[in-house]
Amino acid sequence: MAVLLSLSSFYKLRLEDYLFNLICLNLVAALMYVCNYFDILVEYPMSVKYFVSLAVVYILAEPFRKVILKQLRFTLEKFRR
């Protein structure tokens, strides 16, 4: 998370984009847990599992990016008031 925070300040990411990436990283951890639980990709090293999970999550989340960002903006505005 610290790397993501430093990269978000370096690349001037908006808060919504930062939260979207944080959600995706949490989904990567969940997907890696599911892969370990069901013995998927067990013969590969952890780095390969991580990159495969990262690619799968971002590919699957990209079509819903606008909807997720819209909901995040709405939620952030609600908490800012």
PyMOL Python script that loads the backbone (N, CA, C, O; Angstrom):
from pymol import cmd

cmd.read_pdbstr("""\
ATOM      1  N   MET A   1       0.817  -1.188   0.000  1.00  0.00           N
ATOM      2  CA  MET A   1       0.000   0.000   0.000  1.00  0.00           C
ATOM      3  C   MET A   1       0.860   1.250   0.000  1.00  0.00           C
ATOM      4  O   MET A   1       0.487   2.265  -0.588  1.00  0.00           O
ATOM      5  N   ALA A   2       1.999   1.182   0.651  1.00  0.00           N
ATOM      6  CA  ALA A   2       2.876   2.349   0.679  1.00  0.00           C
ATOM      7  C   ALA A   2       3.402   2.664  -0.713  1.00  0.00           C
ATOM      8  O   ALA A   2       3.529   3.830  -1.088  1.00  0.00           O
ATOM      9  N   VAL A   3       3.707   1.619  -1.477  1.00  0.00           N
ATOM     10  CA  VAL A   3       4.172   1.824  -2.853  1.00  0.00           C
ATOM     11  C   VAL A   3       3.069   2.460  -3.680  1.00  0.00           C
ATOM     12  O   VAL A   3       3.322   3.386  -4.451  1.00  0.00           O
ATOM     13  N   LEU A   4       1.844   1.968  -3.524  1.00  0.00           N
ATOM     14  CA  LEU A   4       0.715   2.529  -4.262  1.00  0.00           C
ATOM     15  C   LEU A   4       0.485   3.985  -3.879  1.00  0.00           C
ATOM     16  O   LEU A   4       0.196   4.812  -4.743  1.00  0.00           O
ATOM     17  N   LEU A   5       0.607   4.304  -2.603  1.00  0.00           N
ATOM     18  CA  LEU A   5       0.421   5.682  -2.159  1.00  0.00           C
ATOM     19  C   LEU A   5       1.507   6.588  -2.726  1.00  0.00           C
ATOM     20  O   LEU A   5       1.211   7.693  -3.179  1.00  0.00           O
ATOM     21  N   SER A   6       2.755   6.137  -2.710  1.00  0.00           N
ATOM     22  CA  SER A   6       3.828   6.968  -3.258  1.00  0.00           C
ATOM     23  C   SER A   6       3.696   7.110  -4.769  1.00  0.00           C
ATOM     24  O   SER A   6       3.957   8.183  -5.313  1.00  0.00           O
ATOM     25  N   LEU A   7       3.293   6.041  -5.454  1.00  0.00           N
ATOM     26  CA  LEU A   7       3.079   6.144  -6.897  1.00  0.00           C
ATOM     27  C   LEU A   7       1.895   7.041  -7.218  1.00  0.00           C
ATOM     28  O   LEU A   7       1.923   7.769  -8.211  1.00  0.00           O
ATOM     29  N   SER A   8       0.857   7.000  -6.395  1.00  0.00           N
ATOM     30  CA  SER A   8      -0.304   7.845  -6.655  1.00  0.00           C
ATOM     31  C   SER A   8       0.049   9.320  -6.504  1.00  0.00           C
ATOM     32  O   SER A   8      -0.473  10.159  -7.239  1.00  0.00           O
ATOM     33  N   SER A   9       0.921   9.643  -5.567  1.00  0.00           N
ATOM     34  CA  SER A   9       1.328  11.043  -5.443  1.00  0.00           C
ATOM     35  C   SER A   9       2.306  11.421  -6.552  1.00  0.00           C
ATOM     36  O   SER A   9       2.317  12.570  -6.993  1.00  0.00           O
ATOM     37  N   PHE A  10       3.126  10.474  -7.009  1.00  0.00           N
ATOM     38  CA  PHE A  10       4.072  10.752  -8.094  1.00  0.00           C
ATOM     39  C   PHE A  10       3.336  10.965  -9.409  1.00  0.00           C
ATOM     40  O   PHE A  10       3.658  11.888 -10.157  1.00  0.00           O
ATOM     41  N   TYR A  11       2.357  10.125  -9.695  1.00  0.00           N
ATOM     42  CA  TYR A  11       1.612  10.224 -10.945  1.00  0.00           C
ATOM     43  C   TYR A  11       0.380  11.112 -10.829  1.00  0.00           C
ATOM     44  O   TYR A  11      -0.394  11.211 -11.782  1.00  0.00           O
ATOM     45  N   LYS A  12       0.185  11.750  -9.702  1.00  0.00           N
ATOM     46  CA  LYS A  12      -0.940  12.659  -9.471  1.00  0.00           C
ATOM     47  C   LYS A  12      -2.286  11.981  -9.716  1.00  0.00           C
ATOM     48  O   LYS A  12      -3.139  12.511 -10.428  1.00  0.00           O
ATOM     49  N   LEU A  13      -2.463  10.815  -9.125  1.00  0.00           N
ATOM     50  CA  LEU A  13      -3.734  10.106  -9.239  1.00  0.00           C
ATOM     51  C   LEU A  13      -4.781  10.784  -8.366  1.00  0.00           C
ATOM     52  O   LEU A  13      -4.482  11.299  -7.289  1.00  0.00           O
ATOM     53  N   ARG A  14      -5.998  10.770  -8.853  1.00  0.00           N
ATOM     54  CA  ARG A  14      -7.103  11.271  -8.044  1.00  0.00           C
ATOM     55  C   ARG A  14      -7.416  10.248  -6.958  1.00  0.00           C
ATOM     56  O   ARG A  14      -7.010   9.089  -7.042  1.00  0.00           O
ATOM     57  N   LEU A  15      -8.127  10.688  -5.962  1.00  0.00           N
ATOM     58  CA  LEU A  15      -8.473   9.810  -4.848  1.00  0.00           C
ATOM     59  C   LEU A  15      -9.308   8.626  -5.321  1.00  0.00           C
ATOM     60  O   LEU A  15      -9.149   7.512  -4.821  1.00  0.00           O
ATOM     61  N   GLU A  16     -10.204   8.864  -6.289  1.00  0.00           N
ATOM     62  CA  GLU A  16     -11.044   7.784  -6.802  1.00  0.00           C
ATOM     63  C   GLU A  16     -10.200   6.708  -7.482  1.00  0.00           C
ATOM     64  O   GLU A  16     -10.445   5.514  -7.309  1.00  0.00           O
ATOM     65  N   ASP A  17      -9.194   7.146  -8.267  1.00  0.00           N
ATOM     66  CA  ASP A  17      -8.319   6.176  -8.931  1.00  0.00           C
ATOM     67  C   ASP A  17      -7.490   5.393  -7.918  1.00  0.00           C
ATOM     68  O   ASP A  17      -7.276   4.191  -8.068  1.00  0.00           O
ATOM     69  N   TYR A  18      -7.030   6.091  -6.888  1.00  0.00           N
ATOM     70  CA  TYR A  18      -6.275   5.429  -5.827  1.00  0.00           C
ATOM     71  C   TYR A  18      -7.128   4.365  -5.142  1.00  0.00           C
ATOM     72  O   TYR A  18      -6.658   3.255  -4.892  1.00  0.00           O
ATOM     73  N   LEU A  19      -8.380   4.705  -4.838  1.00  0.00           N
ATOM     74  CA  LEU A  19      -9.270   3.741  -4.184  1.00  0.00           C
ATOM     75  C   LEU A  19      -9.615   2.583  -5.109  1.00  0.00           C
ATOM     76  O   LEU A  19      -9.741   1.447  -4.652  1.00  0.00           O
ATOM     77  N   PHE A  20      -9.770   2.854  -6.408  1.00  0.00           N
ATOM     78  CA  PHE A  20     -10.025   1.785  -7.372  1.00  0.00           C
ATOM     79  C   PHE A  20      -8.854   0.801  -7.395  1.00  0.00           C
ATOM     80  O   PHE A  20      -9.058  -0.413  -7.383  1.00  0.00           O
ATOM     81  N   ASN A  21      -7.635   1.326  -7.427  1.00  0.00           N
ATOM     82  CA  ASN A  21      -6.459   0.454  -7.409  1.00  0.00           C
ATOM     83  C   ASN A  21      -6.349  -0.303  -6.093  1.00  0.00           C
ATOM     84  O   ASN A  21      -5.919  -1.457  -6.076  1.00  0.00           O
ATOM     85  N   LEU A  22      -6.730   0.328  -5.003  1.00  0.00           N
ATOM     86  CA  LEU A  22      -6.714  -0.344  -3.705  1.00  0.00           C
ATOM     87  C   LEU A  22      -7.729  -1.484  -3.661  1.00  0.00           C
ATOM     88  O   LEU A  22      -7.445  -2.551  -3.117  1.00  0.00           O
ATOM     89  N   ILE A  23      -8.904  -1.259  -4.231  1.00  0.00           N
ATOM     90  CA  ILE A  23      -9.916  -2.315  -4.321  1.00  0.00           C
ATOM     91  C   ILE A  23      -9.391  -3.473  -5.158  1.00  0.00           C
ATOM     92  O   ILE A  23      -9.546  -4.637  -4.788  1.00  0.00           O
ATOM     93  N   CYS A  24      -8.767  -3.148  -6.292  1.00  0.00           N
ATOM     94  CA  CYS A  24      -8.228  -4.201  -7.158  1.00  0.00           C
ATOM     95  C   CYS A  24      -7.139  -5.001  -6.454  1.00  0.00           C
ATOM     96  O   CYS A  24      -7.078  -6.222  -6.596  1.00  0.00           O
ATOM     97  N   LEU A  25      -6.282  -4.325  -5.698  1.00  0.00           N
ATOM     98  CA  LEU A  25      -5.234  -5.053  -4.980  1.00  0.00           C
ATOM     99  C   LEU A  25      -5.816  -5.961  -3.905  1.00  0.00           C
ATOM    100  O   LEU A  25      -5.291  -7.048  -3.662  1.00  0.00           O
ATOM    101  N   ASN A  26      -6.885  -5.531  -3.265  1.00  0.00           N
ATOM    102  CA  ASN A  26      -7.555  -6.407  -2.297  1.00  0.00           C
ATOM    103  C   ASN A  26      -8.184  -7.605  -2.989  1.00  0.00           C
ATOM    104  O   ASN A  26      -8.180  -8.709  -2.445  1.00  0.00           O
ATOM    105  N   LEU A  27      -8.723  -7.396  -4.181  1.00  0.00           N
ATOM    106  CA  LEU A  27      -9.279  -8.514  -4.941  1.00  0.00           C
ATOM    107  C   LEU A  27      -8.188  -9.477  -5.403  1.00  0.00           C
ATOM    108  O   LEU A  27      -8.427 -10.679  -5.515  1.00  0.00           O
ATOM    109  N   VAL A  28      -6.995  -8.955  -5.672  1.00  0.00           N
ATOM    110  CA  VAL A  28      -5.864  -9.816  -6.032  1.00  0.00           C
ATOM    111  C   VAL A  28      -5.529 -10.740  -4.864  1.00  0.00           C
ATOM    112  O   VAL A  28      -5.308 -11.936  -5.054  1.00  0.00           O
ATOM    113  N   ALA A  29      -5.493 -10.183  -3.667  1.00  0.00           N
ATOM    114  CA  ALA A  29      -5.211 -11.015  -2.488  1.00  0.00           C
ATOM    115  C   ALA A  29      -6.286 -12.077  -2.301  1.00  0.00           C
ATOM    116  O   ALA A  29      -5.980 -13.221  -1.967  1.00  0.00           O
ATOM    117  N   ALA A  30      -7.542 -11.704  -2.515  1.00  0.00           N
ATOM    118  CA  ALA A  30      -8.633 -12.677  -2.384  1.00  0.00           C
ATOM    119  C   ALA A  30      -8.526 -13.759  -3.450  1.00  0.00           C
ATOM    120  O   ALA A  30      -8.743 -14.936  -3.161  1.00  0.00           O
ATOM    121  N   LEU A  31      -8.196 -13.376  -4.671  1.00  0.00           N
ATOM    122  CA  LEU A  31      -8.053 -14.360  -5.745  1.00  0.00           C
ATOM    123  C   LEU A  31      -6.881 -15.301  -5.484  1.00  0.00           C
ATOM    124  O   LEU A  31      -6.971 -16.494  -5.772  1.00  0.00           O
ATOM    125  N   MET A  32      -5.789 -14.780  -4.943  1.00  0.00           N
ATOM    126  CA  MET A  32      -4.656 -15.641  -4.610  1.00  0.00           C
ATOM    127  C   MET A  32      -5.040 -16.628  -3.510  1.00  0.00           C
ATOM    128  O   MET A  32      -4.615 -17.783  -3.546  1.00  0.00           O
ATOM    129  N   TYR A  33      -5.827 -16.196  -2.546  1.00  0.00           N
ATOM    130  CA  TYR A  33      -6.300 -17.099  -1.497  1.00  0.00           C
ATOM    131  C   TYR A  33      -7.171 -18.203  -2.088  1.00  0.00           C
ATOM    132  O   TYR A  33      -7.032 -19.370  -1.723  1.00  0.00           O
ATOM    133  N   VAL A  34      -8.063 -17.835  -2.995  1.00  0.00           N
ATOM    134  CA  VAL A  34      -8.932 -18.826  -3.641  1.00  0.00           C
ATOM    135  C   VAL A  34      -8.099 -19.812  -4.456  1.00  0.00           C
ATOM    136  O   VAL A  34      -8.370 -21.013  -4.444  1.00  0.00           O
ATOM    137  N   CYS A  35      -7.094 -19.312  -5.158  1.00  0.00           N
ATOM    138  CA  CYS A  35      -6.217 -20.201  -5.937  1.00  0.00           C
ATOM    139  C   CYS A  35      -5.482 -21.184  -5.030  1.00  0.00           C
ATOM    140  O   CYS A  35      -5.345 -22.359  -5.369  1.00  0.00           O
ATOM    141  N   ASN A  36      -5.013 -20.710  -3.885  1.00  0.00           N
ATOM    142  CA  ASN A  36      -4.342 -21.613  -2.947  1.00  0.00           C
ATOM    143  C   ASN A  36      -5.316 -22.610  -2.335  1.00  0.00           C
ATOM    144  O   ASN A  36      -4.966 -23.772  -2.126  1.00  0.00           O
ATOM    145  N   TYR A  37      -6.527 -22.168  -2.050  1.00  0.00           N
ATOM    146  CA  TYR A  37      -7.523 -23.037  -1.433  1.00  0.00           C
ATOM    147  C   TYR A  37      -7.926 -24.170  -2.369  1.00  0.00           C
ATOM    148  O   TYR A  37      -8.088 -25.310  -1.935  1.00  0.00           O
ATOM    149  N   PHE A  38      -8.089 -23.858  -3.654  1.00  0.00           N
ATOM    150  CA  PHE A  38      -8.508 -24.868  -4.625  1.00  0.00           C
ATOM    151  C   PHE A  38      -7.335 -25.485  -5.389  1.00  0.00           C
ATOM    152  O   PHE A  38      -7.542 -26.178  -6.385  1.00  0.00           O
ATOM    153  N   ASP A  39      -6.126 -25.241  -4.937  1.00  0.00           N
ATOM    154  CA  ASP A  39      -4.908 -25.792  -5.549  1.00  0.00           C
ATOM    155  C   ASP A  39      -4.806 -25.467  -7.036  1.00  0.00           C
ATOM    156  O   ASP A  39      -4.524 -26.342  -7.855  1.00  0.00           O
ATOM    157  N   ILE A  40      -5.036 -24.216  -7.371  1.00  0.00           N
ATOM    158  CA  ILE A  40      -4.877 -23.735  -8.742  1.00  0.00           C
ATOM    159  C   ILE A  40      -3.522 -23.045  -8.833  1.00  0.00           C
ATOM    160  O   ILE A  40      -3.167 -22.254  -7.959  1.00  0.00           O
ATOM    161  N   LEU A  41      -2.778 -23.336  -9.868  1.00  0.00           N
ATOM    162  CA  LEU A  41      -1.449 -22.768 -10.110  1.00  0.00           C
ATOM    163  C   LEU A  41      -0.460 -23.111  -8.996  1.00  0.00           C
ATOM    164  O   LEU A  41       0.425 -22.310  -8.694  1.00  0.00           O
ATOM    165  N   VAL A  42      -0.596 -24.279  -8.386  1.00  0.00           N
ATOM    166  CA  VAL A  42       0.282 -24.632  -7.260  1.00  0.00           C
ATOM    167  C   VAL A  42       1.710 -24.908  -7.705  1.00  0.00           C
ATOM    168  O   VAL A  42       2.638 -24.775  -6.908  1.00  0.00           O
ATOM    169  N   GLU A  43       1.903 -25.288  -8.958  1.00  0.00           N
ATOM    170  CA  GLU A  43       3.252 -25.631  -9.406  1.00  0.00           C
ATOM    171  C   GLU A  43       4.078 -24.410  -9.799  1.00  0.00           C
ATOM    172  O   GLU A  43       5.252 -24.535 -10.145  1.00  0.00           O
ATOM    173  N   TYR A  44       3.464 -23.230  -9.744  1.00  0.00           N
ATOM    174  CA  TYR A  44       4.172 -22.007 -10.116  1.00  0.00           C
ATOM    175  C   TYR A  44       4.610 -21.242  -8.874  1.00  0.00           C
ATOM    176  O   TYR A  44       3.990 -21.370  -7.819  1.00  0.00           O
ATOM    177  N   PRO A  45       5.678 -20.444  -8.990  1.00  0.00           N
ATOM    178  CA  PRO A  45       6.115 -19.650  -7.833  1.00  0.00           C
ATOM    179  C   PRO A  45       5.107 -18.547  -7.493  1.00  0.00           C
ATOM    180  O   PRO A  45       4.229 -18.224  -8.293  1.00  0.00           O
ATOM    181  N   MET A  46       5.247 -17.988  -6.313  1.00  0.00           N
ATOM    182  CA  MET A  46       4.303 -16.982  -5.824  1.00  0.00           C
ATOM    183  C   MET A  46       4.270 -15.743  -6.716  1.00  0.00           C
ATOM    184  O   MET A  46       3.210 -15.142  -6.890  1.00  0.00           O
ATOM    185  N   SER A  47       5.407 -15.355  -7.281  1.00  0.00           N
ATOM    186  CA  SER A  47       5.422 -14.165  -8.140  1.00  0.00           C
ATOM    187  C   SER A  47       4.572 -14.365  -9.390  1.00  0.00           C
ATOM    188  O   SER A  47       3.907 -13.432  -9.840  1.00  0.00           O
ATOM    189  N   VAL A  48       4.586 -15.564  -9.951  1.00  0.00           N
ATOM    190  CA  VAL A  48       3.752 -15.856 -11.119  1.00  0.00           C
ATOM    191  C   VAL A  48       2.278 -15.821 -10.730  1.00  0.00           C
ATOM    192  O   VAL A  48       1.453 -15.277 -11.463  1.00  0.00           O
ATOM    193  N   LYS A  49       1.948 -16.398  -9.582  1.00  0.00           N
ATOM    194  CA  LYS A  49       0.562 -16.361  -9.103  1.00  0.00           C
ATOM    195  C   LYS A  49       0.092 -14.923  -8.907  1.00  0.00           C
ATOM    196  O   LYS A  49      -1.043 -14.577  -9.234  1.00  0.00           O
ATOM    197  N   TYR A  50       0.983 -14.091  -8.367  1.00  0.00           N
ATOM    198  CA  TYR A  50       0.623 -12.697  -8.125  1.00  0.00           C
ATOM    199  C   TYR A  50       0.345 -11.964  -9.437  1.00  0.00           C
ATOM    200  O   TYR A  50      -0.667 -11.272  -9.558  1.00  0.00           O
ATOM    201  N   PHE A  51       1.237 -12.112 -10.419  1.00  0.00           N
ATOM    202  CA  PHE A  51       1.053 -11.400 -11.682  1.00  0.00           C
ATOM    203  C   PHE A  51      -0.145 -11.918 -12.462  1.00  0.00           C
ATOM    204  O   PHE A  51      -0.832 -11.137 -13.120  1.00  0.00           O
ATOM    205  N   VAL A  52      -0.406 -13.210 -12.403  1.00  0.00           N
ATOM    206  CA  VAL A  52      -1.596 -13.759 -13.063  1.00  0.00           C
ATOM    207  C   VAL A  52      -2.853 -13.221 -12.383  1.00  0.00           C
ATOM    208  O   VAL A  52      -3.799 -12.817 -13.059  1.00  0.00           O
ATOM    209  N   SER A  53      -2.866 -13.214 -11.066  1.00  0.00           N
ATOM    210  CA  SER A  53      -4.024 -12.687 -10.333  1.00  0.00           C
ATOM    211  C   SER A  53      -4.217 -11.200 -10.603  1.00  0.00           C
ATOM    212  O   SER A  53      -5.344 -10.732 -10.764  1.00  0.00           O
ATOM    213  N   LEU A  54      -3.124 -10.468 -10.652  1.00  0.00           N
ATOM    214  CA  LEU A  54      -3.190  -9.037 -10.936  1.00  0.00           C
ATOM    215  C   LEU A  54      -3.774  -8.780 -12.322  1.00  0.00           C
ATOM    216  O   LEU A  54      -4.631  -7.912 -12.489  1.00  0.00           O
ATOM    217  N   ALA A  55      -3.311  -9.532 -13.306  1.00  0.00           N
ATOM    218  CA  ALA A  55      -3.825  -9.368 -14.666  1.00  0.00           C
ATOM    219  C   ALA A  55      -5.301  -9.728 -14.749  1.00  0.00           C
ATOM    220  O   ALA A  55      -6.079  -9.016 -15.384  1.00  0.00           O
ATOM    221  N   VAL A  56      -5.691 -10.820 -14.118  1.00  0.00           N
ATOM    222  CA  VAL A  56      -7.091 -11.256 -14.165  1.00  0.00           C
ATOM    223  C   VAL A  56      -8.001 -10.214 -13.522  1.00  0.00           C
ATOM    224  O   VAL A  56      -9.045  -9.876 -14.082  1.00  0.00           O
ATOM    225  N   VAL A  57      -7.621  -9.707 -12.369  1.00  0.00           N
ATOM    226  CA  VAL A  57      -8.467  -8.736 -11.666  1.00  0.00           C
ATOM    227  C   VAL A  57      -8.603  -7.447 -12.473  1.00  0.00           C
ATOM    228  O   VAL A  57      -9.711  -6.931 -12.622  1.00  0.00           O
ATOM    229  N   TYR A  58      -7.501  -6.923 -12.995  1.00  0.00           N
ATOM    230  CA  TYR A  58      -7.587  -5.668 -13.745  1.00  0.00           C
ATOM    231  C   TYR A  58      -8.322  -5.840 -15.069  1.00  0.00           C
ATOM    232  O   TYR A  58      -9.031  -4.931 -15.498  1.00  0.00           O
ATOM    233  N   ILE A  59      -8.167  -6.983 -15.720  1.00  0.00           N
ATOM    234  CA  ILE A  59      -8.897  -7.231 -16.969  1.00  0.00           C
ATOM    235  C   ILE A  59     -10.394  -7.341 -16.698  1.00  0.00           C
ATOM    236  O   ILE A  59     -11.203  -6.819 -17.465  1.00  0.00           O
ATOM    237  N   LEU A  60     -10.765  -8.012 -15.621  1.00  0.00           N
ATOM    238  CA  LEU A  60     -12.183  -8.159 -15.297  1.00  0.00           C
ATOM    239  C   LEU A  60     -12.801  -6.879 -14.728  1.00  0.00           C
ATOM    240  O   LEU A  60     -13.999  -6.652 -14.898  1.00  0.00           O
ATOM    241  N   ALA A  61     -12.014  -6.047 -14.064  1.00  0.00           N
ATOM    242  CA  ALA A  61     -12.558  -4.827 -13.456  1.00  0.00           C
ATOM    243  C   ALA A  61     -12.634  -3.662 -14.439  1.00  0.00           C
ATOM    244  O   ALA A  61     -13.394  -2.719 -14.219  1.00  0.00           O
ATOM    245  N   GLU A  62     -11.865  -3.714 -15.509  1.00  0.00           N
ATOM    246  CA  GLU A  62     -11.809  -2.580 -16.437  1.00  0.00           C
ATOM    247  C   GLU A  62     -13.160  -2.226 -17.065  1.00  0.00           C
ATOM    248  O   GLU A  62     -13.461  -1.036 -17.169  1.00  0.00           O
ATOM    249  N   PRO A  63     -13.992  -3.182 -17.489  1.00  0.00           N
ATOM    250  CA  PRO A  63     -15.298  -2.782 -18.041  1.00  0.00           C
ATOM    251  C   PRO A  63     -16.200  -2.076 -17.028  1.00  0.00           C
ATOM    252  O   PRO A  63     -17.107  -1.339 -17.415  1.00  0.00           O
ATOM    253  N   PHE A  64     -15.962  -2.292 -15.763  1.00  0.00           N
ATOM    254  CA  PHE A  64     -16.789  -1.693 -14.716  1.00  0.00           C
ATOM    255  C   PHE A  64     -16.118  -0.490 -14.059  1.00  0.00           C
ATOM    256  O   PHE A  64     -16.609   0.020 -13.052  1.00  0.00           O
ATOM    257  N   ARG A  65     -15.009  -0.039 -14.616  1.00  0.00           N
ATOM    258  CA  ARG A  65     -14.231   1.046 -14.015  1.00  0.00           C
ATOM    259  C   ARG A  65     -15.052   2.328 -13.856  1.00  0.00           C
ATOM    260  O   ARG A  65     -15.024   2.952 -12.796  1.00  0.00           O
ATOM    261  N   LYS A  66     -15.779   2.721 -14.898  1.00  0.00           N
ATOM    262  CA  LYS A  66     -16.557   3.965 -14.824  1.00  0.00           C
ATOM    263  C   LYS A  66     -17.642   3.881 -13.758  1.00  0.00           C
ATOM    264  O   LYS A  66     -17.873   4.840 -13.021  1.00  0.00           O
ATOM    265  N   VAL A  67     -18.299   2.739 -13.679  1.00  0.00           N
ATOM    266  CA  VAL A  67     -19.359   2.564 -12.681  1.00  0.00           C
ATOM    267  C   VAL A  67     -18.772   2.584 -11.273  1.00  0.00           C
ATOM    268  O   VAL A  67     -19.329   3.208 -10.370  1.00  0.00           O
ATOM    269  N   ILE A  68     -17.653   1.905 -11.093  1.00  0.00           N
ATOM    270  CA  ILE A  68     -17.006   1.867  -9.773  1.00  0.00           C
ATOM    271  C   ILE A  68     -16.531   3.261  -9.372  1.00  0.00           C
ATOM    272  O   ILE A  68     -16.726   3.681  -8.231  1.00  0.00           O
ATOM    273  N   LEU A  69     -15.902   3.986 -10.318  1.00  0.00           N
ATOM    274  CA  LEU A  69     -15.426   5.333 -10.011  1.00  0.00           C
ATOM    275  C   LEU A  69     -16.585   6.279  -9.709  1.00  0.00           C
ATOM    276  O   LEU A  69     -16.477   7.135  -8.832  1.00  0.00           O
ATOM    277  N   LYS A  70     -17.685   6.127 -10.431  1.00  0.00           N
ATOM    278  CA  LYS A  70     -18.863   6.961 -10.171  1.00  0.00           C
ATOM    279  C   LYS A  70     -19.396   6.706  -8.761  1.00  0.00           C
ATOM    280  O   LYS A  70     -19.740   7.644  -8.042  1.00  0.00           O
ATOM    281  N   GLN A  71     -19.460   5.438  -8.375  1.00  0.00           N
ATOM    282  CA  GLN A  71     -19.936   5.096  -7.030  1.00  0.00           C
ATOM    283  C   GLN A  71     -18.966   5.594  -5.960  1.00  0.00           C
ATOM    284  O   GLN A  71     -19.391   6.057  -4.901  1.00  0.00           O
ATOM    285  N   LEU A  72     -17.663   5.500  -6.235  1.00  0.00           N
ATOM    286  CA  LEU A  72     -16.678   6.008  -5.278  1.00  0.00           C
ATOM    287  C   LEU A  72     -16.799   7.517  -5.115  1.00  0.00           C
ATOM    288  O   LEU A  72     -16.733   8.024  -3.995  1.00  0.00           O
ATOM    289  N   ARG A  73     -16.978   8.246  -6.229  1.00  0.00           N
ATOM    290  CA  ARG A  73     -17.158   9.696  -6.148  1.00  0.00           C
ATOM    291  C   ARG A  73     -18.394  10.047  -5.322  1.00  0.00           C
ATOM    292  O   ARG A  73     -18.358  10.946  -4.482  1.00  0.00           O
ATOM    293  N   PHE A  74     -19.482   9.330  -5.570  1.00  0.00           N
ATOM    294  CA  PHE A  74     -20.721   9.572  -4.824  1.00  0.00           C
ATOM    295  C   PHE A  74     -20.517   9.320  -3.334  1.00  0.00           C
ATOM    296  O   PHE A  74     -20.965  10.105  -2.499  1.00  0.00           O
ATOM    297  N   THR A  75     -19.842   8.228  -3.006  1.00  0.00           N
ATOM    298  CA  THR A  75     -19.589   7.891  -1.604  1.00  0.00           C
ATOM    299  C   THR A  75     -18.668   8.912  -0.947  1.00  0.00           C
ATOM    300  O   THR A  75     -18.892   9.302   0.198  1.00  0.00           O
ATOM    301  N   LEU A  76     -17.635   9.346  -1.663  1.00  0.00           N
ATOM    302  CA  LEU A  76     -16.723  10.345  -1.107  1.00  0.00           C
ATOM    303  C   LEU A  76     -17.431  11.675  -0.874  1.00  0.00           C
ATOM    304  O   LEU A  76     -17.215  12.324   0.149  1.00  0.00           O
ATOM    305  N   GLU A  77     -18.270  12.078  -1.810  1.00  0.00           N
ATOM    306  CA  GLU A  77     -19.025  13.324  -1.628  1.00  0.00           C
ATOM    307  C   GLU A  77     -19.972  13.224  -0.438  1.00  0.00           C
ATOM    308  O   GLU A  77     -20.180  14.197   0.287  1.00  0.00           O
ATOM    309  N   LYS A  78     -20.535  12.056  -0.248  1.00  0.00           N
ATOM    310  CA  LYS A  78     -21.445  11.840   0.875  1.00  0.00           C
ATOM    311  C   LYS A  78     -20.708  11.988   2.208  1.00  0.00           C
ATOM    312  O   LYS A  78     -21.245  12.561   3.156  1.00  0.00           O
ATOM    313  N   PHE A  79     -19.476  11.470   2.280  1.00  0.00           N
ATOM    314  CA  PHE A  79     -18.713  11.555   3.525  1.00  0.00           C
ATOM    315  C   PHE A  79     -18.087  12.929   3.724  1.00  0.00           C
ATOM    316  O   PHE A  79     -17.785  13.302   4.858  1.00  0.00           O
ATOM    317  N   ARG A  80     -17.884  13.686   2.662  1.00  0.00           N
ATOM    318  CA  ARG A  80     -17.283  15.018   2.790  1.00  0.00           C
ATOM    319  C   ARG A  80     -18.266  16.040   3.335  1.00  0.00           C
ATOM    320  O   ARG A  80     -17.857  17.064   3.881  1.00  0.00           O
ATOM    321  N   ARG A  81     -19.542  15.775   3.195  1.00  0.00           N
ATOM    322  CA  ARG A  81     -20.556  16.740   3.673  1.00  0.00           C
ATOM    323  C   ARG A  81     -20.719  16.690   5.136  1.00  0.00           C
ATOM    324  O   ARG A  81     -21.528  17.433   5.693  1.00  0.00           O
TER     325      ARG A  81
END
""", "prot")
cmd.dss("prot")
cmd.show_as("cartoon", "prot")
cmd.util.cbc("prot")
cmd.orient("prot")
